[in-house]
Structure formats: structure tokens, C-alpha cells
Amino acid sequence: MISNFNFSLFPSKELFTFSKNSITLIEAKKAQIPVVVPFLQNAKTKNDNFQSALERESKNPFIKNQSEKDKIRVDAFLAFRNFSESGTTRRKAGVSVAAKAIVAVIRKHAWTVQSLGLKAKTAAITNIISEIKTKYAAELTLMGGDELLDELTVSQSEFESAVQKVIESASAINEPTVAEARPEIVAALKALFQIISLQEIAATSADLTALIVSLNELVTTSLSTVKASDTRAENKKKVKESKTTDTNVS
């Protein structure tokens, strides 16, 4: 079986490298494992789209800003959702009932907003904010969620402003952004890995086993590289903070 791992651990550039290398490994074995061909082709198409989006983003500061604003609103949504969910277990009078009403609204429109495309994500967040403010303002206040919903509202507004700047830049109209292309390549890779794992169960072979070993090695190496990069970045941040503290003290 191919190792289970969380694709969200990969920053976008590292995800592209991992995707490209995975496709290369599978491409070399497709003649011996023909069942993977349509899934491989789909992954190649999504990988090309993802590469194009990365290249556009690197050249267009408005698209990069849009992606950053999208991440901020997703973080704000998750903070609000998690706070609301935790409120359902509170013992303070009325809080649990209020939180359950808020959670029901979130579930109604999109519990996993972060997995949606930009347009669907915008619609879902807009609907969540609107319904809570118009129908459950008292419940929101009772459970203490006003500030978090305000943060989500502001982040949504800032994202929409960033989208408008992208449109005005006229260089990426009707072209998918990294935020839109990323879920598609992740889904394509998951499907590709799943069919390989299922084929191993149904009709294993030496070629298939060798491919799975290679893919698992790639997963391990790629995640280690990302972790090492994160560690270096964190160490640099600590050094910078230490120098700032020393300067302030002196």
C-alpha cells in the first residue's frame, strides 16, 4: 500500500515537485500496469494546470496577494468553526444550544470550506455570515463568537477586494489560480494512488510492488525535505527575534 499522508503538509511549490516526481515514476511503469493510464493522464493534466497557475502567480503580484488573502479567510473560517464546535460542549446556561444552532448553519452551507474552489468558497462563507447575522445574532453573542465572525467578515471583504484587483490586472481572467488548481491536483493524485493500491490488492506483480516502494520512498523523502525546510525557517525566525530582543534591551 502507498503510505497515507496529509497533502496539506506540502507548500504549493513542493507539492508541484512531489506531483511531478510521482507522475514520472508512474509513467515509467504504465505499460506494465495499464489500469493506471486514465488516472495518470488526469493527474498529468491537473499537474500542468497547477504548474501554469504557479508560474502566473510568480509573475503577477495581484494573484499572489489574492492567494494570501484566501489563506487568511480560510484560517478565520476554521477559527470560527472550531470555536463554534467547541461551544457545543459548554456547560454554561444556553451556550451549548446557541453553539449548536451556529454549527448547524455552517454545516448547511459548507463544513469544509477550505476544500472548495474560490467561487464556491466565497458563496459559502457569504451565506454563513449572512444567515448567522440575520437569524442567530443573539446566539452568536451568547456563545461569545462576535469577534471571530467579525474577523471572518473582514477577511472575506479583503479577499473580494483582492479578487477585484486580479480582474483589473487583466492578466489572469478566466485562468485558475493556485488556490483553485491545488485541490484538483491533490484529488487527481489521491485517485491515482488509490487505484495503484487497489491494483496491488486485486492483482499484485513485481512491477507494481517496485512502483509502490519507489512512491513510498518519494513520500518519505519529500516530507523530510519539507520538514527540514520548516525547521530552517523556524530557526531563522528565532535568531531574528533574538536579535530584535537584544537590540531592544540594549
C-alpha positions as CSV (number, residue, x, y, z in Angstrom):
1,M,0.0,0.0,0.0
2,I,1.1,3.6,-0.6
3,S,1.7,5.4,2.7
4,N,-1.1,7.6,3.9
5,F,0.0,11.2,4.4
6,N,-1.5,14.7,4.6
7,F,-1.1,16.7,1.3
8,S,-1.6,19.9,3.2
9,L,1.9,19.4,4.6
10,F,3.3,20.4,1.2
11,P,3.6,24.1,0.4
12,S,2.5,24.7,-3.2
13,K,5.9,24.6,-4.9
14,E,6.9,21.5,-3.0
15,L,3.6,19.9,-3.9
16,F,4.3,20.5,-7.6
17,T,7.7,18.9,-7.3
18,F,6.2,15.9,-5.5
19,S,3.5,15.6,-8.1
20,K,5.9,15.8,-11.0
21,N,8.2,13.2,-9.5
22,S,5.3,10.9,-8.7
23,I,4.0,11.1,-12.3
24,T,7.5,10.4,-13.6
25,L,7.7,7.2,-11.5
26,I,4.3,6.0,-12.6
27,E,4.8,6.9,-16.2
28,A,7.8,4.6,-16.3
29,K,5.5,1.7,-15.2
30,K,2.3,2.4,-17.1
31,A,2.9,-0.2,-19.8
32,Q,3.1,-2.9,-17.1
33,I,0.2,-1.5,-15.2
34,P,-2.3,-0.3,-17.8
35,V,-5.1,0.2,-15.3
36,V,-3.4,3.4,-14.1
37,V,-3.3,5.1,-17.6
38,P,-6.6,7.1,-17.4
39,F,-5.8,8.2,-13.8
40,L,-2.3,9.1,-14.8
41,Q,-3.5,11.2,-17.7
42,N,-5.8,13.0,-15.4
43,A,-3.0,13.7,-13.0
44,K,-0.8,15.0,-15.8
45,T,-3.5,17.4,-17.0
46,K,-4.1,18.7,-13.4
47,N,-0.4,18.9,-12.8
48,D,0.1,21.1,-15.9
49,N,-2.7,23.3,-14.8
50,F,-1.1,23.6,-11.4
51,Q,2.3,24.4,-12.9
52,S,0.7,27.2,-15.0
53,A,-1.0,28.7,-12.0
54,L,2.2,28.7,-10.1
55,E,4.0,30.4,-12.9
56,R,1.3,33.0,-13.3
57,E,1.3,33.7,-9.6
58,S,5.0,34.2,-9.5
59,K,4.7,36.8,-12.3
60,N,1.5,38.6,-11.1
61,P,1.7,40.2,-7.6
62,F,-2.1,40.6,-7.6
63,I,-2.7,36.8,-7.8
64,K,-0.2,36.2,-5.1
65,N,-2.0,38.7,-2.9
66,Q,-5.3,37.0,-3.7
67,S,-3.9,33.7,-2.6
68,E,-2.6,35.2,0.6
69,K,-6.0,36.8,1.4
70,D,-7.7,33.5,0.6
71,K,-5.5,31.7,3.2
72,I,-6.3,34.4,5.8
73,R,-10.1,33.9,5.3
74,V,-9.8,30.2,5.4
75,D,-7.8,30.5,8.7
76,A,-10.5,32.9,10.0
77,F,-13.3,30.4,9.0
78,L,-11.5,27.5,10.7
79,A,-11.0,29.5,13.8
80,F,-14.7,30.4,13.9
81,R,-15.9,26.9,13.0
82,N,-13.7,25.3,15.7
83,F,-14.7,27.8,18.3
84,S,-18.4,27.2,17.5
85,E,-18.0,23.4,17.6
86,S,-16.2,23.6,21.0
87,G,-19.1,25.6,22.3
88,T,-21.5,22.7,21.8
89,T,-19.9,21.0,24.9
90,R,-20.0,24.1,27.2
91,R,-22.0,23.8,30.4
92,K,-22.8,27.5,30.8
93,A,-26.6,28.0,30.5
94,G,-27.7,28.4,26.9
95,V,-24.3,28.3,25.3
96,S,-24.4,24.7,24.1
97,V,-27.8,25.3,22.4
98,A,-26.6,28.5,20.8
99,A,-23.4,26.9,19.5
100,K,-25.4,24.0,18.1
101,A,-27.5,26.5,16.1
102,I,-24.4,28.2,14.7
103,V,-22.8,24.9,13.9
104,A,-25.9,23.8,12.0
105,V,-25.7,26.9,9.8
106,I,-22.0,26.1,9.0
107,R,-22.8,22.5,8.2
108,K,-25.7,23.6,6.0
109,H,-23.6,25.8,3.7
110,A,-20.1,24.1,3.8
111,W,-18.3,22.5,6.8
112,T,-15.1,22.0,4.8
113,V,-15.0,25.4,3.0
114,Q,-11.2,25.1,2.7
115,S,-11.6,22.3,0.1
116,L,-13.8,24.3,-2.2
117,G,-12.9,26.4,-5.3
118,L,-12.6,30.1,-4.9
119,K,-16.1,31.0,-6.2
120,A,-17.8,28.2,-4.2
121,K,-15.8,29.2,-1.1
122,T,-16.8,32.8,-1.4
123,A,-20.5,31.9,-1.8
124,A,-20.5,29.5,1.2
125,I,-18.7,32.0,3.5
126,T,-21.0,34.8,2.4
127,N,-24.1,32.7,3.1
128,I,-22.8,31.6,6.5
129,I,-22.0,35.1,7.6
130,S,-25.4,36.4,6.3
131,E,-27.5,33.8,7.9
132,I,-25.8,33.9,11.3
133,K,-26.0,37.7,11.4
134,T,-29.7,37.9,10.3
135,K,-31.1,34.9,12.2
136,Y,-28.7,34.0,15.0
137,A,-27.2,37.2,16.3
138,A,-28.3,36.6,19.8
139,E,-26.9,33.0,19.8
140,L,-23.6,34.3,18.5
141,T,-23.3,36.9,21.2
142,L,-24.3,34.4,23.9
143,M,-21.6,32.0,23.0
144,G,-19.0,34.8,22.6
145,G,-18.4,34.4,18.9
146,D,-18.9,38.0,17.7
147,E,-15.2,38.9,17.4
148,L,-14.4,35.7,15.4
149,L,-17.3,36.3,13.0
150,D,-16.2,39.9,12.6
151,E,-12.7,38.6,11.7
152,L,-14.2,36.3,9.1
153,T,-16.3,39.1,7.7
154,V,-13.3,41.4,7.3
155,S,-11.1,38.6,5.8
156,Q,-13.9,37.9,3.3
157,S,-14.1,41.5,2.3
158,E,-10.4,41.8,1.9
159,F,-10.3,38.7,-0.3
160,E,-13.1,40.1,-2.5
161,S,-11.0,43.3,-2.9
162,A,-8.0,41.3,-3.9
163,V,-10.1,39.4,-6.5
164,Q,-11.2,42.7,-8.0
165,K,-7.5,43.7,-8.4
166,V,-6.8,40.5,-10.2
167,I,-9.6,41.1,-12.6
168,E,-8.5,44.7,-13.2
169,S,-4.9,43.5,-13.9
170,A,-6.5,41.6,-16.9
171,S,-3.6,39.1,-17.0
172,A,-5.4,36.2,-15.3
173,I,-9.1,36.5,-16.3
174,N,-10.7,33.0,-16.7
175,E,-7.4,31.3,-15.6
176,P,-7.3,29.2,-12.5
177,T,-5.3,30.4,-9.5
178,V,-3.0,28.2,-7.4
179,A,-5.8,28.1,-4.8
180,E,-8.2,26.7,-7.4
181,A,-5.7,24.4,-9.1
182,R,-4.3,22.9,-5.9
183,P,-7.3,20.9,-4.8
184,E,-7.6,19.5,-8.3
185,I,-4.1,18.1,-8.4
186,V,-4.4,16.8,-4.9
187,A,-7.7,15.0,-5.8
188,A,-6.1,13.6,-9.0
189,L,-3.0,12.3,-7.1
190,K,-5.2,10.7,-4.4
191,A,-7.2,8.9,-7.1
192,L,-4.0,7.8,-8.9
193,F,-2.5,6.4,-5.6
194,Q,-5.8,4.8,-4.7
195,I,-6.0,2.8,-8.0
196,I,-2.4,1.7,-7.6
197,S,-3.1,0.5,-4.0
198,L,-6.3,-1.3,-5.2
199,Q,-4.5,-3.0,-8.0
200,E,-2.0,-4.3,-5.5
201,I,-4.8,-6.0,-3.6
202,A,-6.5,-7.3,-6.8
203,A,-3.5,-8.4,-8.9
204,T,-0.1,-7.7,-7.4
205,S,3.1,-8.0,-9.5
206,A,6.8,-7.4,-9.3
207,D,6.4,-4.1,-11.3
208,L,3.6,-2.9,-9.1
209,T,5.5,-3.7,-5.9
210,A,8.6,-1.9,-7.1
211,L,6.5,1.1,-8.0
212,I,4.8,1.3,-4.6
213,V,8.2,1.0,-2.9
214,S,9.5,3.9,-5.1
215,L,6.4,6.0,-4.3
216,N,6.7,5.4,-0.6
217,E,10.4,6.4,-0.7
218,L,9.4,9.5,-2.6
219,V,6.8,10.4,0.1
220,T,9.3,9.9,2.9
221,T,12.0,11.9,1.2
222,S,9.7,14.7,0.1
223,L,8.1,15.1,3.6
224,S,11.6,15.1,5.2
225,T,12.7,17.8,2.8
226,V,9.6,19.9,3.7
227,K,10.2,19.3,7.5
228,A,13.9,20.3,7.2
229,S,12.9,23.5,5.3
230,D,10.3,24.3,8.0
231,T,12.9,23.8,10.7
232,R,15.4,26.1,9.0
233,A,12.8,28.8,8.6
234,E,11.8,28.5,12.2
235,N,15.4,28.7,13.4
236,K,15.9,31.8,11.2
237,K,12.8,33.3,12.8
238,K,14.1,32.6,16.3
239,V,17.5,34.1,15.5
240,K,15.8,37.2,14.1
241,E,13.6,37.5,17.2
242,S,16.6,37.0,19.5
243,K,18.5,39.8,17.7
244,T,15.5,42.1,18.0
245,T,15.1,41.4,21.7
246,D,18.8,42.0,22.3
247,T,18.6,45.3,20.4
248,N,15.6,46.4,22.4
249,V,17.3,45.5,25.7
250,S,20.5,47.4,24.9
